[in-house]
C-alpha cells in the first residue's frame, strides 16, 4: 500500500528528512493563505513575491515580512 504524500512537501520525495520537511510544510501552508491587511483589516492579502504583498480589497501593494504578515 502506498503512503499518502502530504501537500507541498511531496515534491522532495525521500530527500532532506522528516523534520526539515515538516518545517517547510508549515511555512509554505501559512504563506499561501490569505493574510489580514494592515490597512483595511480584511482577509484579502496575497503574497506576490518575497516580501511583497497585495491587498485585493483596498488595492494597496506593500512590503512586509517574507513569508507571512
Protein Blocks (a to p, Z undefined) as FASTA:
>chain_A
ZZddehjllmnomghijklmmmmmmmmmmmmpccddfklopafbccfbghiacdfklopa
cdddfkbZZ
